[in-house]
Amino acid sequence: MTSRHNSAPAAMVLAAGFGKRMRPLTDHTPKPLIPVLGKPLIEYAIERLAQAGVTNLVINLAHLGGKIRDHLGSGERLGVTIQYSAESEPLETAGGISKALPLLGDAPFLVVNGDVWCDFDFSHWVNNPLPQHCPGRLLMVPNPPHNPEGDFGIDQGLLSGTTKPRYTFAGISYLRPEILTSYPNARERYGLGEVFAFNEDKMQAEVYEGDWCDVGTPERLNKLEERLRAS
């Protein structure tokens, strides 16, 4: 296991999905490598993690994963150290993280979807570790047009399945390994959504009002590039 360069947590960047809604762009290019203003999407997340001192990364690979490994290599060019967790086929979010836990270690770690663009400052969480008995923390955003009903509410800083208004999970979280190792319905392939729902009223959650985009379709990619050019 790679030694820690600092006291910052490790991070996992999820990059194993097929990116079906981005076809034909993802027929030959994995979604995390699709360029946004000339830079691969995944590099924005890696650079923001590195700026916060988070330099020990694990990236899971499946669809066209070899291209991601070839592009990023050891991570040295971006100031980080990257280990890879290969999946023969995508294991979904929770399954992929569970498989990578031996690389992530026993301490809480950050998780970032490789297909999300966000200007969130990770040092905010690096400098505010999880409370001892808190299983995790989620970043939520105002509901985008493609998810108008949201995912969860927030009640006094904790994730809630019933509180209104509801917000959309940003694809950014801070998790203890135990949230997965102690989940009673764990299996090889499953998503984080059900794990979060199981831990309602225990997990911290906060709303982020900054710039965020789930780059899930070519249309959203185009709108993100237009917005970034304008700014």
C-alpha positions as a LaTeX table, in Angstrom:
\begin{tabular}{lrrr}
\hline
Residue & $x$ (\AA) & $y$ (\AA) & $z$ (\AA) \\
\hline
Met1 & 0.00 & 0.00 & 0.00 \\
Thr2 & 1.28 & 3.42 & $-0.91$ \\
Ser3 & 2.45 & 5.52 & 2.04 \\
Arg4 & 0.64 & 8.72 & 2.82 \\
His5 & 2.43 & 11.91 & 1.79 \\
Asn6 & 0.51 & 13.91 & 4.38 \\
Ser7 & $-2.33$ & 13.71 & 6.85 \\
Ala8 & $-4.96$ & 14.26 & 4.17 \\
Pro9 & $-7.31$ & 11.37 & 3.42 \\
Ala10 & $-6.97$ & 9.11 & 0.42 \\
Ala11 & $-9.50$ & 9.50 & $-2.37$ \\
Met12 & $-11.21$ & 7.21 & $-4.82$ \\
Val13 & $-12.18$ & 8.49 & $-8.25$ \\
Leu14 & $-14.92$ & 6.41 & $-9.86$ \\
Ala15 & $-14.12$ & 5.86 & $-13.53$ \\
Ala16 & $-15.40$ & 2.41 & $-14.48$ \\
Gly17 & $-18.79$ & 3.14 & $-16.06$ \\
Phe18 & $-19.82$ & 2.62 & $-19.67$ \\
Gly19 & $-21.03$ & 6.19 & $-20.22$ \\
Lys20 & $-23.89$ & 4.89 & $-22.38$ \\
Arg21 & $-25.76$ & 8.21 & $-22.45$ \\
Met22 & $-22.64$ & 9.89 & $-23.88$ \\
Arg23 & $-22.49$ & 7.66 & $-26.95$ \\
Pro24 & $-21.10$ & 7.90 & $-29.56$ \\
Leu25 & $-18.43$ & 9.92 & $-27.69$ \\
Thr26 & $-17.79$ & 6.99 & $-25.33$ \\
Asp27 & $-17.63$ & 4.26 & $-27.96$ \\
His28 & $-13.86$ & 4.70 & $-28.16$ \\
Thr29 & $-13.11$ & 7.10 & $-25.28$ \\
Pro30 & $-13.94$ & 6.39 & $-21.63$ \\
Lys31 & $-16.17$ & 9.16 & $-20.27$ \\
Pro32 & $-13.59$ & 10.42 & $-17.71$ \\
Leu33 & $-11.21$ & 11.16 & $-20.61$ \\
Ile34 & $-13.71$ & 13.20 & $-22.63$ \\
Pro35 & $-12.20$ & 16.67 & $-22.91$ \\
Val36 & $-13.76$ & 19.76 & $-21.38$ \\
Leu37 & $-12.10$ & 22.82 & $-22.95$ \\
Gly38 & $-9.27$ & 20.57 & $-24.06$ \\
Lys39 & $-8.61$ & 18.90 & $-20.69$ \\
Pro40 & $-9.88$ & 15.40 & $-19.79$ \\
Leu41 & $-12.79$ & 15.61 & $-17.37$ \\
Ile42 & $-11.10$ & 13.42 & $-14.76$ \\
Glu43 & $-8.07$ & 15.73 & $-14.57$ \\
Tyr44 & $-10.19$ & 18.56 & $-13.16$ \\
Ala45 & $-11.14$ & 16.36 & $-10.19$ \\
Ile46 & $-7.57$ & 15.14 & $-9.69$ \\
Glu47 & $-6.19$ & 18.67 & $-9.75$ \\
Arg48 & $-8.72$ & 19.87 & $-7.17$ \\
Leu49 & $-7.90$ & 16.95 & $-4.90$ \\
Ala50 & $-4.18$ & 17.66 & $-5.24$ \\
Gln51 & $-4.73$ & 21.35 & $-4.43$ \\
Ala52 & $-6.27$ & 20.24 & $-1.12$ \\
Gly53 & $-3.30$ & 18.01 & $-0.33$ \\
Val54 & $-5.11$ & 14.81 & $-1.29$ \\
Thr55 & $-2.40$ & 13.02 & $-3.25$ \\
Asn56 & $-3.04$ & 9.30 & $-2.69$ \\
Leu57 & $-5.68$ & 8.24 & $-5.19$ \\
Val58 & $-7.34$ & 5.01 & $-6.23$ \\
Ile59 & $-9.12$ & 4.89 & $-9.60$ \\
Asn60 & $-11.32$ & 1.99 & $-10.63$ \\
Leu61 & $-11.24$ & 0.86 & $-14.24$ \\
Ala62 & $-13.52$ & $-1.20$ & $-16.47$ \\
His63 & $-14.83$ & 0.14 & $-19.81$ \\
Leu64 & $-11.78$ & 1.17 & $-21.88$ \\
Gly65 & $-9.89$ & 1.35 & $-18.58$ \\
Gly66 & $-6.55$ & 0.79 & $-20.21$ \\
Lys67 & $-6.83$ & 4.17 & $-21.90$ \\
Ile68 & $-7.30$ & 5.87 & $-18.52$ \\
Arg69 & $-4.29$ & 4.05 & $-17.08$ \\
Asp70 & $-2.19$ & 4.91 & $-20.14$ \\
His71 & $-3.17$ & 8.59 & $-19.93$ \\
Leu72 & $-2.74$ & 9.13 & $-16.18$ \\
Gly73 & 0.02 & 6.62 & $-15.44$ \\
Ser74 & 1.41 & 6.89 & $-11.92$ \\
Gly75 & $-0.13$ & 10.34 & $-11.48$ \\
Glu76 & 3.25 & 12.02 & $-11.09$ \\
Arg77 & 2.50 & 14.53 & $-13.86$ \\
Leu78 & $-0.48$ & 15.76 & $-11.83$ \\
Gly79 & 1.29 & 15.72 & $-8.47$ \\
Val80 & $-0.45$ & 12.62 & $-7.12$ \\
Thr81 & 0.13 & 8.90 & $-6.67$ \\
Ile82 & $-2.43$ & 6.69 & $-8.40$ \\
Gln83 & $-3.25$ & 3.05 & $-7.74$ \\
Tyr84 & $-5.73$ & 1.26 & $-9.96$ \\
Ser85 & $-8.52$ & $-1.17$ & $-9.13$ \\
Ala86 & $-9.45$ & $-3.14$ & $-12.24$ \\
Glu87 & $-12.95$ & $-4.57$ & $-12.70$ \\
Ser88 & $-13.69$ & $-7.14$ & $-15.38$ \\
Glu89 & $-17.04$ & $-5.36$ & $-15.80$ \\
Pro90 & $-18.40$ & $-2.32$ & $-13.95$ \\
Leu91 & $-19.41$ & $-3.16$ & $-10.36$ \\
Glu92 & $-21.45$ & 0.05 & $-9.88$ \\
Thr93 & $-20.41$ & 2.64 & $-7.32$ \\
Ala94 & $-20.57$ & 0.72 & $-4.05$ \\
Gly95 & $-19.32$ & $-2.51$ & $-5.58$ \\
Gly96 & $-16.35$ & $-0.73$ & $-7.12$ \\
Ile97 & $-15.41$ & 0.99 & $-3.87$ \\
Ser98 & $-15.80$ & $-2.24$ & $-1.90$ \\
Lys99 & $-13.39$ & $-4.01$ & $-4.25$ \\
Ala100 & $-10.87$ & $-1.18$ & $-3.82$ \\
Leu101 & $-11.01$ & $-0.99$ & $-0.01$ \\
Pro102 & $-7.69$ & $-2.88$ & 0.45 \\
Leu103 & $-6.01$ & $-0.05$ & $-1.48$ \\
Leu104 & $-7.81$ & 2.72 & 0.42 \\
Gly105 & $-6.92$ & 1.59 & 3.93 \\
Asp106 & $-8.79$ & 1.84 & 7.22 \\
Ala107 & $-9.24$ & 5.63 & 7.50 \\
Pro108 & $-12.10$ & 7.69 & 6.04 \\
Phe109 & $-11.59$ & 8.52 & 2.36 \\
Leu110 & $-13.05$ & 10.87 & $-0.23$ \\
Val111 & $-15.02$ & 9.59 & $-3.21$ \\
Val112 & $-15.48$ & 11.58 & $-6.42$ \\
Asn113 & $-17.41$ & 10.56 & $-9.52$ \\
Gly114 & $-15.04$ & 10.80 & $-12.46$ \\
Asp115 & $-17.80$ & 12.22 & $-14.67$ \\
Val116 & $-18.65$ & 15.19 & $-12.44$ \\
Trp117 & $-17.27$ & 18.69 & $-12.93$ \\
Cys118 & $-17.35$ & 20.76 & $-9.74$ \\
Asp119 & $-15.37$ & 23.67 & $-8.31$ \\
Phe120 & $-15.81$ & 22.44 & $-4.71$ \\
Asp121 & $-12.76$ & 23.12 & $-2.51$ \\
Phe122 & $-11.85$ & 19.74 & $-0.98$ \\
Ser123 & $-9.76$ & 21.40 & 1.72 \\
His124 & $-13.08$ & 22.31 & 3.37 \\
Trp125 & $-13.54$ & 18.61 & 4.16 \\
Val126 & $-9.87$ & 17.76 & 4.62 \\
Asn127 & $-9.78$ & 20.34 & 7.43 \\
Asn128 & $-13.07$ & 19.05 & 8.90 \\
Pro129 & $-12.69$ & 15.28 & 9.44 \\
Leu130 & $-15.68$ & 13.06 & 10.04 \\
Pro131 & $-16.87$ & 12.87 & 13.65 \\
Gln132 & $-15.90$ & 9.59 & 15.28 \\
His133 & $-19.21$ & 7.78 & 14.93 \\
Cys134 & $-20.38$ & 9.38 & 11.68 \\
Pro135 & $-20.39$ & 6.92 & 8.75 \\
Gly136 & $-20.02$ & 9.57 & 6.06 \\
Arg137 & $-20.73$ & 12.99 & 4.59 \\
Leu138 & $-22.44$ & 13.86 & 1.31 \\
Leu139 & $-22.21$ & 16.92 & $-0.88$ \\
Met140 & $-25.65$ & 17.85 & $-2.20$ \\
Val141 & $-26.56$ & 20.39 & $-4.88$ \\
Pro142 & $-29.77$ & 22.14 & $-5.97$ \\
Asn143 & $-31.71$ & 19.83 & $-8.27$ \\
Pro144 & $-30.67$ & 20.06 & $-11.93$ \\
Pro145 & $-33.28$ & 19.76 & $-14.71$ \\
His146 & $-32.54$ & 16.04 & $-15.22$ \\
Asn147 & $-33.26$ & 15.21 & $-11.53$ \\
Pro148 & $-36.06$ & 17.59 & $-10.49$ \\
Glu149 & $-37.28$ & 15.49 & $-7.55$ \\
Gly150 & $-33.86$ & 15.27 & $-5.90$ \\
Asp151 & $-32.43$ & 12.37 & $-3.92$ \\
Phe152 & $-32.46$ & 13.24 & $-0.21$ \\
Gly153 & $-33.39$ & 16.01 & 2.19 \\
Ile154 & $-31.29$ & 17.45 & 4.99 \\
Asp155 & $-32.51$ & 17.64 & 8.58 \\
Gln156 & $-30.26$ & 19.57 & 10.99 \\
Gly157 & $-27.17$ & 18.67 & 8.97 \\
Leu158 & $-28.06$ & 14.99 & 8.58 \\
Leu159 & $-29.24$ & 13.10 & 5.52 \\
Ser160 & $-33.00$ & 12.55 & 5.50 \\
Gly161 & $-35.32$ & 10.54 & 3.30 \\
Thr162 & $-38.40$ & 12.53 & 4.29 \\
Thr163 & $-37.37$ & 16.15 & 4.85 \\
Lys164 & $-38.21$ & 18.71 & 2.16 \\
Pro165 & $-36.81$ & 20.29 & 0.14 \\
Arg166 & $-34.84$ & 17.47 & $-1.43$ \\
Tyr167 & $-31.46$ & 17.92 & $-3.08$ \\
Thr168 & $-29.39$ & 15.99 & $-5.60$ \\
Phe169 & $-26.32$ & 13.99 & $-4.57$ \\
Ala170 & $-23.32$ & 15.69 & $-6.19$ \\
Gly171 & $-21.26$ & 12.53 & $-6.66$ \\
Ile172 & $-18.83$ & 13.69 & $-3.95$ \\
Ser173 & $-18.67$ & 12.05 & $-0.54$ \\
Tyr174 & $-16.44$ & 11.38 & 2.47 \\
Leu175 & $-16.89$ & 7.84 & 3.75 \\
Arg176 & $-15.71$ & 5.50 & 6.45 \\
Pro177 & $-14.88$ & 2.01 & 5.14 \\
Glu178 & $-17.34$ & 0.61 & 7.67 \\
Ile179 & $-20.27$ & 2.14 & 5.78 \\
Leu180 & $-19.65$ & $-0.59$ & 3.20 \\
Thr181 & $-18.12$ & $-3.41$ & 5.26 \\
Ser182 & $-21.02$ & $-3.32$ & 7.73 \\
Tyr183 & $-23.78$ & $-2.90$ & 5.14 \\
Pro184 & $-25.98$ & $-6.00$ & 5.47 \\
Asn185 & $-27.00$ & $-6.13$ & 1.80 \\
Ala186 & $-23.49$ & $-5.84$ & 0.34 \\
Arg187 & $-22.86$ & $-7.84$ & $-2.81$ \\
Glu188 & $-20.45$ & $-7.78$ & $-5.73$ \\
Arg189 & $-22.39$ & $-5.21$ & $-7.78$ \\
Tyr190 & $-24.50$ & $-2.53$ & $-6.10$ \\
Gly191 & $-24.85$ & 1.25 & $-5.89$ \\
Leu192 & $-24.15$ & 3.80 & $-3.19$ \\
Gly193 & $-27.72$ & 5.13 & $-3.22$ \\
Glu194 & $-29.07$ & 2.21 & $-1.21$ \\
Val195 & $-26.16$ & 2.44 & 1.25 \\
Phe196 & $-26.88$ & 6.11 & 1.84 \\
Ala197 & $-30.59$ & 5.40 & 2.30 \\
Phe198 & $-29.74$ & 2.73 & 4.88 \\
Asn199 & $-27.69$ & 5.32 & 6.79 \\
Glu200 & $-30.25$ & 8.13 & 6.76 \\
Asp201 & $-30.24$ & 10.23 & 9.94 \\
Lys202 & $-26.63$ & 9.19 & 10.58 \\
Met203 & $-24.72$ & 10.70 & 7.67 \\
Gln204 & $-23.82$ & 14.36 & 7.47 \\
Ala205 & $-24.99$ & 16.27 & 4.39 \\
Glu206 & $-24.44$ & 19.81 & 3.16 \\
Val207 & $-25.64$ & 21.82 & 0.19 \\
Tyr208 & $-23.11$ & 23.26 & $-2.25$ \\
Glu209 & $-24.24$ & 26.29 & $-4.25$ \\
Gly210 & $-21.15$ & 26.57 & $-6.46$ \\
Asp211 & $-20.59$ & 25.39 & $-10.02$ \\
Trp212 & $-21.45$ & 21.73 & $-10.56$ \\
Cys213 & $-22.30$ & 19.59 & $-13.56$ \\
Asp214 & $-23.00$ & 15.89 & $-13.97$ \\
Val215 & $-21.56$ & 15.51 & $-17.45$ \\
Gly216 & $-23.97$ & 12.72 & $-18.36$ \\
Thr217 & $-24.97$ & 13.64 & $-21.92$ \\
Pro218 & $-23.40$ & 15.47 & $-24.88$ \\
Glu219 & $-25.88$ & 18.30 & $-24.31$ \\
Arg220 & $-24.71$ & 18.82 & $-20.71$ \\
Leu221 & $-21.10$ & 18.69 & $-21.87$ \\
Asn222 & $-21.78$ & 21.42 & $-24.43$ \\
Lys223 & $-23.55$ & 23.62 & $-21.86$ \\
Leu224 & $-20.68$ & 23.20 & $-19.40$ \\
Glu225 & $-18.12$ & 24.24 & $-22.01$ \\
Glu226 & $-20.21$ & 27.27 & $-22.97$ \\
Arg227 & $-20.48$ & 28.30 & $-19.31$ \\
Leu228 & $-16.77$ & 27.87 & $-18.65$ \\
Arg229 & $-15.84$ & 29.84 & $-21.76$ \\
Ala230 & $-18.13$ & 32.65 & $-20.67$ \\
Ser231 & $-16.56$ & 32.79 & $-17.21$ \\
\hline
\end{tabular}
